Amino acid sequence: MIVRKRPSAFALFFVVRGSIVPRIKWQVTFTVLIAVLVTMAHGTLFDRKITLTPIPFSLIGLALAIFLGFRNTASYDRWWEGRKLWGDLVIYNRSLARLIVQHVRPSADDAERPRIMVRRLIAFAYALNHHLRGTQDSEDNTYLSDADAKAVAASANPPDQILRLMSRDVAALAAGQRLDPMLIAQVEDNLTALAKVQAGTERIRHTPLPFSYALLLHRTAYLYCFALPFGLVDTTGFMTPFVVGLVSYTFFGLDAIGDEIEEPFGLLPNDLPLDSICRRVEIDLLEALGETTLPKPSQPVDFCLM
């Protein structure tokens, strides 16, 4: 996620990091080159004058802008829902850690059980992160015992396996009367809430917007920008490449932004900072365990927070 202060009005035109320009620079350059050639040829193609009026471009451009806006709204809704779900994950992890640390009765035979359970919650956050991004790392194994790490590694769904291990321990605490029955229900409710968070993020991850809808907008934007110089050259003259560049930057940019935030759990600059959220969970839960040597919060690198 791009994290930076809003630049001044003048500097705004020269900001590259966080801009969509790097993703669409070649599309915009190509349409401007076409506009330059059309302007130099005065709208003539193979000795035939291509006559187009601005009217159809006004109608198509208005419809295209509206549909791109709808598509981007749908993409942003997915991005924002993903962020709310990860915010809920932070809340439920903190609540579970508080209940476990403060209310589990001590036992000489199994004194480390609360600590193991809280560390599993840290592993759950990291495991869900990698589960959604399709990546592999060692943060989740760092907070698991060898037996737990093997069970999680062998599972087709590592985050859900960690929740099953947590529920098994809650049942053991209940059998040993180490946790009040009312609090057992609260702990299980929080585990269920974590399962709902996981299911919600998986729904977003595995249910993209309909491909045919995105393809229609993508094709229409390209055809519109490629044909636009023929409709403007007779009215705007030598300014045609500038106008075409401005329009293509807007349409290609909106299309690219929609593509980027449609999948909010990826590794692109405007995707959600899952690594940073996991680090926040790690810090808070280690502090709940009474540890004083804590990792530092994630910081943006070149204005990008991952």
C-alpha positions as CSV (number, residue, x, y, z in Angstrom):
1,M,0.0,0.0,0.0
2,I,1.3,3.4,-0.9
3,V,1.8,5.6,2.2
4,R,3.0,9.1,1.6
5,K,2.0,12.7,2.3
6,R,-0.1,14.4,-0.4
7,P,2.4,16.5,-2.6
8,S,1.9,20.1,-3.5
9,A,-0.1,21.0,-6.5
10,F,3.0,21.5,-8.6
11,A,4.8,18.4,-7.4
12,L,1.7,16.4,-8.0
13,F,2.5,16.3,-11.7
14,F,5.9,14.7,-11.2
15,V,5.1,12.0,-8.6
16,V,5.9,8.5,-10.1
17,R,5.9,6.3,-7.0
18,G,2.3,5.5,-6.2
19,S,1.2,6.6,-9.6
20,I,-0.4,4.3,-12.2
21,V,1.8,5.8,-14.9
22,P,4.4,3.0,-14.8
23,R,1.7,0.4,-15.6
24,I,0.2,2.3,-18.5
25,K,3.1,4.2,-20.0
26,W,3.4,2.0,-23.1
27,Q,-0.3,2.1,-23.8
28,V,-0.4,5.9,-23.5
29,T,2.7,6.3,-25.6
30,F,1.3,4.1,-28.3
31,T,-1.9,6.0,-28.6
32,V,-0.1,9.3,-28.6
33,L,2.2,8.1,-31.4
34,I,-0.9,7.0,-33.4
35,A,-2.4,10.5,-32.8
36,V,0.9,12.1,-34.0
37,L,0.8,10.0,-37.2
38,V,-2.9,10.8,-37.8
39,T,-2.3,14.5,-37.2
40,M,0.6,14.5,-39.7
41,A,-1.5,12.7,-42.3
42,H,-4.5,15.0,-41.5
43,G,-6.7,12.0,-40.9
44,T,-5.8,10.3,-44.2
45,L,-5.3,6.5,-44.2
46,F,-4.1,4.8,-47.4
47,D,-5.1,7.9,-49.5
48,R,-8.6,7.8,-48.0
49,K,-9.8,10.6,-45.7
50,I,-11.3,9.1,-42.5
51,T,-14.1,11.4,-41.5
52,L,-15.4,11.0,-38.0
53,T,-17.2,13.6,-35.9
54,P,-16.7,14.1,-32.2
55,I,-20.3,13.2,-31.5
56,P,-20.0,9.4,-31.3
57,F,-16.9,9.8,-29.2
58,S,-18.8,12.0,-26.8
59,L,-21.5,9.4,-26.4
60,I,-19.2,6.4,-26.2
61,G,-16.7,8.2,-23.9
62,L,-19.5,9.1,-21.4
63,A,-20.8,5.5,-21.3
64,L,-17.2,4.2,-21.0
65,A,-16.4,6.5,-18.1
66,I,-19.6,5.5,-16.3
67,F,-18.9,1.8,-16.7
68,L,-15.3,2.2,-15.7
69,G,-16.5,4.1,-12.6
70,F,-18.9,1.2,-11.7
71,R,-16.2,-1.3,-12.2
72,N,-13.7,0.6,-10.0
73,T,-16.4,1.0,-7.3
74,A,-16.8,-2.8,-7.3
75,S,-13.1,-3.3,-7.1
76,Y,-12.7,-0.7,-4.3
77,D,-15.5,-2.5,-2.4
78,R,-13.5,-5.7,-2.5
79,W,-10.4,-3.8,-1.4
80,W,-12.2,-2.2,1.5
81,E,-14.0,-5.4,2.6
82,G,-10.6,-7.1,2.6
83,R,-9.2,-4.4,4.9
84,K,-12.2,-4.7,7.2
85,L,-11.8,-8.4,7.5
86,W,-8.1,-8.1,8.4
87,G,-9.0,-5.4,10.9
88,D,-11.4,-7.9,12.5
89,L,-8.6,-10.5,12.6
90,V,-6.5,-8.0,14.7
91,I,-9.5,-7.5,17.1
92,Y,-10.2,-11.2,17.5
93,N,-6.5,-12.1,18.0
94,R,-6.1,-9.5,20.7
95,S,-9.3,-10.6,22.4
96,L,-8.3,-14.2,22.3
97,A,-4.8,-13.5,23.7
98,R,-6.3,-11.4,26.5
99,L,-8.8,-14.2,27.5
100,I,-6.1,-16.9,27.3
101,V,-3.4,-15.0,29.2
102,Q,-5.6,-13.6,31.9
103,H,-8.2,-16.3,32.5
104,V,-6.6,-19.7,32.0
105,R,-5.9,-21.2,35.4
106,P,-2.2,-22.3,36.0
107,S,-1.2,-25.9,36.0
108,A,2.1,-27.4,37.0
109,D,1.7,-30.2,34.4
110,D,1.0,-27.9,31.5
111,A,2.2,-24.4,32.4
112,E,3.2,-23.5,28.8
113,R,-0.2,-24.2,27.3
114,P,-1.5,-20.5,27.3
115,R,1.8,-19.3,25.8
116,I,1.6,-22.0,23.1
117,M,-1.9,-21.0,22.2
118,V,-1.1,-17.3,21.9
119,R,1.9,-18.0,19.7
120,R,-0.4,-20.1,17.5
121,L,-2.5,-17.0,16.9
122,I,0.5,-15.1,15.6
123,A,1.2,-18.1,13.3
124,F,-2.4,-18.0,12.2
125,A,-2.0,-14.4,10.9
126,Y,1.1,-15.2,9.0
127,A,-0.3,-18.5,7.7
128,L,-3.4,-16.7,6.4
129,N,-1.2,-14.0,4.8
130,H,0.7,-16.6,2.8
131,H,-2.4,-18.7,2.1
132,L,-4.0,-15.7,0.4
133,R,-0.9,-14.6,-1.5
134,G,0.2,-18.1,-2.5
135,T,3.6,-17.5,-1.0
136,Q,5.8,-19.6,1.4
137,D,7.7,-18.3,4.4
138,S,8.9,-19.3,7.8
139,E,7.2,-16.8,10.1
140,D,4.3,-19.1,10.9
141,N,6.6,-22.0,11.8
142,T,8.6,-19.7,14.1
143,Y,5.7,-19.6,16.5
144,L,4.7,-23.3,16.2
145,S,6.1,-26.4,18.0
146,D,7.7,-29.0,15.8
147,A,4.6,-31.2,16.0
148,D,2.3,-28.3,15.2
149,A,4.5,-27.2,12.3
150,K,4.4,-30.7,10.8
151,A,0.6,-30.9,11.1
152,V,0.2,-27.5,9.6
153,A,2.7,-28.3,6.7
154,A,0.8,-31.5,5.9
155,S,-2.6,-29.7,5.8
156,A,-4.3,-28.5,2.6
157,N,-5.4,-25.4,4.5
158,P,-2.7,-24.3,7.1
159,P,-4.7,-21.4,8.7
160,D,-7.7,-23.7,9.3
161,Q,-5.4,-26.4,10.7
162,I,-4.1,-23.9,13.3
163,L,-7.7,-23.1,14.3
164,R,-8.4,-26.8,14.8
165,L,-5.3,-27.1,17.0
166,M,-6.6,-24.1,19.0
167,S,-10.0,-25.6,19.4
168,R,-8.4,-28.9,20.6
169,D,-6.6,-27.1,23.3
170,V,-9.7,-25.2,24.4
171,A,-11.4,-28.6,24.8
172,A,-8.4,-29.8,26.9
173,L,-8.6,-26.7,29.1
174,A,-12.4,-27.3,29.5
175,A,-11.8,-30.9,30.5
176,G,-9.2,-29.9,33.0
177,Q,-11.5,-27.2,34.4
178,R,-8.8,-24.6,33.8
179,L,-11.2,-22.1,32.1
180,D,-14.6,-20.9,33.2
181,P,-17.4,-22.4,31.1
182,M,-18.7,-19.0,30.1
183,L,-15.2,-18.0,28.9
184,I,-14.8,-21.2,27.0
185,A,-17.9,-20.2,25.0
186,Q,-16.3,-16.7,24.4
187,V,-13.0,-18.3,23.2
188,E,-14.8,-20.6,20.8
189,D,-16.9,-17.6,19.5
190,N,-13.7,-15.8,18.8
191,L,-12.2,-18.8,17.0
192,T,-15.4,-19.1,15.0
193,A,-15.0,-15.4,14.1
194,L,-11.5,-16.0,12.9
195,A,-12.8,-18.8,10.7
196,K,-15.3,-16.4,9.3
197,V,-12.5,-13.9,8.6
198,Q,-10.6,-16.6,6.8
199,A,-13.7,-17.6,4.8
200,G,-14.4,-14.0,3.9
201,T,-10.9,-13.4,2.6
202,E,-10.9,-16.6,0.6
203,R,-14.2,-15.6,-1.0
204,I,-12.6,-12.4,-2.2
205,R,-9.4,-14.2,-3.3
206,H,-11.1,-16.9,-5.3
207,T,-14.1,-15.0,-6.7
208,P,-12.8,-12.3,-9.1
209,L,-15.1,-9.9,-11.0
210,P,-16.6,-11.5,-14.1
211,F,-13.8,-11.7,-16.8
212,S,-16.2,-10.9,-19.7
213,Y,-17.1,-7.6,-18.0
214,A,-13.5,-6.6,-17.5
215,L,-12.6,-7.7,-21.1
216,L,-15.5,-5.7,-22.6
217,L,-14.3,-2.5,-20.8
218,H,-10.6,-3.2,-21.7
219,R,-11.4,-3.7,-25.4
220,T,-13.7,-0.7,-25.6
221,A,-11.1,1.6,-23.9
222,Y,-8.4,0.5,-26.4
223,L,-10.6,0.9,-29.5
224,Y,-11.9,4.2,-28.3
225,C,-8.4,5.7,-27.7
226,F,-7.0,4.3,-31.0
227,A,-9.9,5.8,-33.0
228,L,-10.1,9.1,-31.1
229,P,-7.5,10.9,-33.2
230,F,-9.6,10.5,-36.4
231,G,-12.5,12.3,-34.6
232,L,-10.4,15.1,-33.2
233,V,-7.9,16.0,-35.9
234,D,-10.2,18.2,-37.9
235,T,-11.2,20.3,-34.8
236,T,-8.1,20.3,-32.5
237,G,-5.4,20.1,-35.2
238,F,-1.9,19.9,-33.8
239,M,-3.2,19.6,-30.2
240,T,-4.7,16.2,-31.1
241,P,-1.9,14.2,-29.6
242,F,-2.1,16.1,-26.3
243,V,-5.9,15.6,-26.0
244,V,-5.6,11.9,-27.0
245,G,-2.8,11.5,-24.4
246,L,-4.9,13.0,-21.7
247,V,-8.0,10.9,-22.5
248,S,-6.0,7.7,-22.8
249,Y,-4.2,8.4,-19.5
250,T,-7.5,8.7,-17.8
251,F,-9.2,5.7,-19.3
252,F,-6.2,3.3,-19.2
253,G,-5.4,4.5,-15.7
254,L,-8.9,3.8,-14.4
255,D,-8.8,0.4,-16.1
256,A,-5.4,-0.4,-14.5
257,I,-6.4,0.8,-11.1
258,G,-9.5,-1.4,-11.2
259,D,-7.3,-4.4,-12.1
260,E,-4.9,-3.7,-9.3
261,I,-7.2,-3.3,-6.4
262,E,-9.6,-6.0,-7.6
263,E,-7.3,-8.6,-5.9
264,P,-6.5,-6.8,-2.6
265,F,-4.2,-9.5,-1.2
266,G,-1.5,-9.4,-3.8
267,L,1.9,-7.8,-3.9
268,L,1.3,-4.8,-6.0
269,P,2.0,-1.3,-4.6
270,N,-1.7,-0.5,-4.0
271,D,-2.6,-3.9,-2.4
272,L,-3.3,-4.3,1.3
273,P,-0.2,-4.3,3.6
274,L,-0.7,-7.8,5.0
275,D,2.9,-8.1,6.2
276,S,2.5,-4.9,8.2
277,I,-0.8,-6.1,9.7
278,C,0.8,-9.4,10.7
279,R,3.7,-7.6,12.3
280,R,1.3,-5.5,14.3
281,V,-0.5,-8.7,15.5
282,E,2.9,-10.2,16.4
283,I,4.0,-7.2,18.4
284,D,0.7,-7.0,20.4
285,L,0.5,-10.7,21.2
286,L,4.1,-11.0,22.2
287,E,3.6,-8.0,24.5
288,A,0.5,-9.8,25.9
289,L,2.8,-12.7,26.8
290,G,5.0,-10.3,28.8
291,E,7.9,-10.3,26.4
292,T,10.0,-7.1,26.3
293,T,12.1,-7.7,23.2
294,L,9.6,-7.0,20.5
295,P,10.0,-6.7,16.7
296,K,9.8,-3.2,15.3
297,P,6.6,-2.2,13.3
298,S,6.9,-2.4,9.6
299,Q,8.0,0.9,7.8
300,P,7.3,2.0,4.3
301,V,10.1,1.3,1.8
302,D,10.1,3.9,-1.0
303,F,6.6,4.9,0.2
304,C,5.3,1.3,-0.1
305,L,4.1,-0.6,2.9
306,M,3.8,-4.3,2.3
